[in-house]
Amino acid sequence: MAEQTTPLAAMLDAFDSARGEEMDGVWAFSASWALLMRDVDVALVVEGLRDALDVVRETQESPAELFGTGREHADALYEQWLAEGRLVLDDGVTTWRDAVVVGLWMSVLFAAALVVLLVVRDQAGTDELLRAGAISLVVGLGASFGQAAWSRRHRGSTLGADVLADARWSIELTEILRSRYAMSGRRVRTIIAEAQHHVAESGRTVEEEFGTPREYAARFAPDLARRARWMSGAFAALAILAAIQLVDGFDWTATAMTAICCWWAVREHRNALRHRAGGR
């Protein structure tokens, strides 16, 4: 039976074989990772890489020489799709089954970091390992289920048949922009008001004028800086909760959790500054 693979994995393999250079596959992975970390839909990522692959095959030059670094090419694709109104964001973790799988993987990674620290400090007793595992499960599954609940907000609306089509469209667009695009309430209200003003003058419905809420949302850039600020705040809060455990005395597990959460908080804060400087 042939080994199954995803379209993205097949695309990375295609870069490896295009010129017989493994570094081309590394470049493609770097570009795809940068886009996926911005929640770009995987199908759109594959499409962007396919265009680059065609050029690499035709010219037999390295993608780095043709397009710059993987991250630079990812930035260029993101801006291009945004300008063309073709930017599609992935729904993220939207099913509870996905949330369990992702949460367990996050827990494993978090537990591995704690276990390494405990082993290095010769503190890897049964009680310490069980405690590290429990903390990892709480953090991993809690973060994953929280993300799933947030991502499903725009799908959870149960609007009655008595709600007018234009009002339904506005509500769905509001939920998409607030959850998946991380926009502020003020920005979303402005977008909705402009759309309603436009259709009031045209005499058409908003869906006739702008398409579905998801299609119209694709015209706007996600507020990556605001999302990063929220993430930074969340990790800072976790760091404070972990640090509280140190009040009664020094503990390596609590110290490790505090350090990891502080690192993530600083990382997201830097991302927020970078996105703000770039106008995103």
C-alpha positions as CSV (number, residue, x, y, z in Angstrom):
1,M,0.0,0.0,0.0
2,A,1.4,3.4,-0.9
3,E,2.4,5.6,1.9
4,Q,-0.1,8.4,2.5
5,T,1.2,11.9,2.7
6,T,-0.3,15.4,3.0
7,P,-0.2,17.9,0.2
8,L,2.2,20.1,2.2
9,A,4.5,17.2,2.9
10,A,4.5,16.2,-0.8
11,M,5.3,19.8,-1.7
12,L,8.3,19.8,0.6
13,D,9.5,16.6,-0.9
14,A,9.1,18.1,-4.4
15,F,11.4,20.9,-3.4
16,D,14.0,18.3,-2.2
17,S,13.9,16.6,-5.6
18,A,13.6,19.7,-7.9
19,R,17.3,20.3,-8.0
20,G,18.5,17.4,-5.8
21,E,19.3,19.8,-3.0
22,E,17.9,19.1,0.5
23,M,18.4,22.8,1.5
24,D,15.6,23.6,-1.0
25,G,13.3,21.6,1.1
26,V,14.5,23.3,4.3
27,W,13.8,26.7,2.6
28,A,10.3,25.5,1.7
29,F,9.7,24.3,5.2
30,S,10.8,27.7,6.6
31,A,8.4,29.5,4.3
32,S,5.5,27.3,5.1
33,W,6.2,27.4,8.8
34,A,6.2,31.2,8.8
35,L,2.8,31.2,7.0
36,L,1.2,28.5,9.1
37,M,2.2,30.4,12.3
38,R,0.1,33.3,11.0
39,D,-2.8,30.9,10.6
40,V,-2.8,31.0,6.8
41,D,-4.9,28.1,5.4
42,V,-2.7,25.2,4.4
43,A,-4.2,24.9,0.9
44,L,-3.2,28.5,0.2
45,V,0.3,27.8,1.6
46,V,0.7,24.9,-0.8
47,E,-0.5,27.1,-3.7
48,G,2.1,29.7,-2.9
49,L,4.9,27.1,-2.7
50,R,3.8,25.5,-5.9
51,D,4.4,28.8,-7.8
52,A,7.8,29.0,-6.3
53,L,8.5,25.4,-7.1
54,D,7.7,25.9,-10.8
55,V,10.2,28.8,-11.0
56,V,12.9,26.7,-9.3
57,R,12.3,23.8,-11.7
58,E,12.4,26.1,-14.7
59,T,15.5,28.1,-13.7
60,Q,17.4,25.4,-11.7
61,E,18.4,28.1,-9.2
62,S,18.0,27.9,-5.5
63,P,14.8,29.4,-4.0
64,A,16.9,31.5,-1.7
65,E,18.6,33.2,-4.6
66,L,15.2,33.7,-6.4
67,F,13.0,34.8,-3.5
68,G,15.2,35.5,-0.5
69,T,14.9,33.6,2.7
70,G,11.9,31.5,3.5
71,R,10.6,34.0,5.9
72,E,11.0,36.9,3.4
73,H,9.1,34.9,0.8
74,A,6.4,34.1,3.3
75,D,6.1,37.9,4.1
76,A,5.8,38.7,0.4
77,L,3.2,36.0,-0.2
78,Y,1.2,37.2,2.8
79,E,1.2,40.8,1.6
80,Q,0.3,39.7,-1.9
81,W,-2.7,37.7,-0.8
82,L,-3.8,40.5,1.5
83,A,-3.6,43.0,-1.3
84,E,-5.5,40.7,-3.7
85,G,-8.2,39.9,-1.1
86,R,-7.3,36.2,-1.3
87,L,-5.9,35.8,2.3
88,V,-7.7,32.8,3.8
89,L,-7.1,31.9,7.5
90,D,-7.2,28.4,8.8
91,D,-10.1,27.7,11.2
92,G,-7.5,26.4,13.7
93,V,-8.4,23.9,16.3
94,T,-12.2,23.8,15.8
95,T,-13.2,20.3,16.9
96,W,-12.9,18.9,20.4
97,R,-11.1,15.8,19.0
98,D,-8.4,18.1,17.4
99,A,-8.2,19.9,20.7
100,V,-7.4,16.7,22.6
101,V,-4.7,15.7,20.1
102,V,-3.1,19.1,20.0
103,G,-3.4,19.4,23.7
104,L,-1.7,16.1,24.4
105,W,1.2,17.0,22.0
106,M,1.6,20.3,23.8
107,S,1.5,18.5,27.2
108,V,4.2,16.1,26.0
109,L,6.5,18.9,24.9
110,F,6.0,20.8,28.1
111,A,6.5,17.7,30.2
112,A,9.7,16.9,28.3
113,A,11.2,20.3,29.2
114,L,10.3,19.8,32.8
115,V,11.6,16.3,33.0
116,V,15.0,17.3,31.4
117,L,15.3,20.1,34.1
118,L,14.4,17.7,36.9
119,V,16.9,15.1,35.6
120,V,19.7,17.7,35.3
121,R,19.0,18.8,38.9
122,D,18.7,15.2,40.1
123,Q,15.2,15.9,41.3
124,A,13.4,13.2,39.1
125,G,11.6,11.4,41.9
126,T,8.3,9.8,41.4
127,D,6.3,12.6,43.1
128,E,8.1,15.3,41.1
129,L,7.6,13.4,37.8
130,L,3.9,12.9,38.6
131,R,3.5,16.6,39.5
132,A,5.3,17.6,36.3
133,G,3.0,15.4,34.2
134,A,-0.1,16.8,35.9
135,I,1.0,20.4,35.4
136,S,1.8,19.7,31.7
137,L,-1.6,18.1,31.1
138,V,-3.4,21.1,32.7
139,V,-1.4,23.6,30.7
140,G,-1.4,21.7,27.4
141,L,-5.1,20.6,27.4
142,G,-6.2,23.9,28.9
143,A,-4.5,26.0,26.2
144,S,-5.8,23.7,23.4
145,F,-9.4,23.6,24.7
146,G,-9.3,27.4,25.2
147,Q,-8.1,27.9,21.6
148,A,-10.8,25.5,20.3
149,A,-13.5,27.3,22.2
150,W,-12.3,30.7,20.9
151,S,-12.0,29.4,17.3
152,R,-15.5,28.0,17.4
153,R,-17.2,31.2,18.5
154,H,-18.0,32.3,14.9
155,R,-19.5,28.8,14.3
156,G,-21.6,28.7,17.4
157,S,-24.2,31.3,16.5
158,T,-27.8,30.0,16.4
159,L,-29.5,32.8,14.7
160,G,-33.3,32.4,14.2
161,A,-35.1,32.5,10.9
162,D,-36.6,35.9,11.9
163,V,-33.1,37.5,11.8
164,L,-32.8,39.6,8.6
165,A,-30.2,38.4,6.1
166,D,-28.2,41.6,6.3
167,A,-28.2,41.4,10.1
168,R,-27.2,37.8,10.1
169,W,-24.3,38.6,7.7
170,S,-23.1,41.4,10.0
171,I,-23.2,39.2,13.0
172,E,-21.3,36.4,11.4
173,L,-18.7,38.9,10.0
174,T,-18.3,40.4,13.5
175,E,-17.6,37.1,15.1
176,I,-15.1,36.1,12.4
177,L,-13.2,39.4,12.7
178,R,-13.2,39.4,16.5
179,S,-12.1,35.8,16.9
180,R,-10.0,34.6,13.9
181,Y,-8.7,38.1,12.9
182,A,-8.3,39.3,16.5
183,M,-9.6,42.8,15.7
184,S,-10.8,45.2,18.3
185,G,-14.4,46.0,18.8
186,R,-14.0,49.6,17.5
187,R,-12.3,48.4,14.3
188,V,-15.0,45.8,13.6
189,R,-17.8,48.3,14.2
190,T,-16.2,50.7,11.7
191,I,-16.0,47.9,9.1
192,I,-19.6,46.9,9.6
193,A,-20.8,50.5,9.5
194,E,-18.9,51.2,6.2
195,A,-20.4,48.0,4.6
196,Q,-23.9,48.9,5.7
197,H,-23.5,52.5,4.5
198,H,-22.3,51.2,1.1
199,V,-25.2,48.8,0.6
200,A,-27.7,51.5,1.8
201,E,-26.6,53.6,-1.2
202,S,-26.4,50.7,-3.7
203,G,-29.8,49.2,-2.8
204,R,-28.3,45.6,-2.8
205,T,-27.9,43.2,0.0
206,V,-24.5,42.9,1.7
207,E,-24.0,39.4,0.4
208,E,-24.8,40.5,-3.2
209,E,-22.3,43.4,-2.8
210,F,-19.5,41.8,-0.8
211,G,-20.0,38.0,-0.9
212,T,-20.1,35.8,2.2
213,P,-18.8,37.1,5.5
214,R,-15.7,34.9,5.1
215,E,-15.0,36.2,1.6
216,Y,-15.4,39.8,2.8
217,A,-13.1,39.2,5.8
218,A,-10.4,38.1,3.5
219,R,-10.0,41.7,2.4
220,F,-8.6,42.7,5.8
221,A,-5.4,41.9,7.5
222,P,-5.6,40.1,10.9
223,D,-4.4,42.2,13.8
224,L,-1.3,40.1,14.5
225,A,0.1,42.6,16.9
226,R,-3.1,42.6,19.1
227,R,-3.2,38.8,19.0
228,A,0.5,38.6,20.1
229,R,-0.3,41.1,23.0
230,W,-3.1,38.8,24.2
231,M,-0.8,35.8,24.0
232,S,1.9,37.6,25.9
233,G,-0.6,38.6,28.6
234,A,-1.9,35.0,28.9
235,F,1.6,33.6,29.3
236,A,2.5,36.3,31.8
237,A,-0.5,35.4,33.8
238,L,0.5,31.7,33.8
239,A,4.0,32.8,34.9
240,I,2.6,34.7,37.8
241,L,0.4,31.7,38.8
242,A,3.4,29.4,38.7
243,A,5.6,31.9,40.6
244,I,3.0,32.0,43.4
245,Q,3.9,28.4,44.2
246,L,7.4,29.6,45.1
247,V,6.1,31.7,48.0
248,D,6.2,28.6,50.3
249,G,9.7,27.7,49.2
250,F,11.8,26.9,46.3
251,D,10.5,24.2,43.9
252,W,12.2,23.2,40.6
253,T,9.0,22.4,38.8
254,A,7.4,25.7,39.6
255,T,10.6,27.5,38.7
256,A,10.8,25.7,35.3
257,M,7.1,26.5,34.6
258,T,7.7,30.1,35.5
259,A,10.8,30.4,33.3
260,I,9.1,28.8,30.3
261,C,6.0,30.9,30.6
262,C,8.1,34.1,31.0
263,W,10.1,33.1,27.9
264,W,6.9,32.7,25.9
265,A,5.5,36.0,27.2
266,V,8.6,37.9,26.2
267,R,8.6,36.1,22.8
268,E,5.0,37.1,22.1
269,H,5.7,40.7,23.3
270,R,8.6,40.9,20.8
271,N,6.3,39.6,18.1
272,A,3.7,42.2,18.9
273,L,6.3,45.0,18.6
274,R,7.5,43.5,15.3
275,H,4.0,43.3,13.9
276,R,3.2,46.8,15.1
277,A,6.3,48.2,13.4
278,G,5.3,46.4,10.2
279,G,1.8,47.7,10.3
280,R,0.2,44.4,11.1
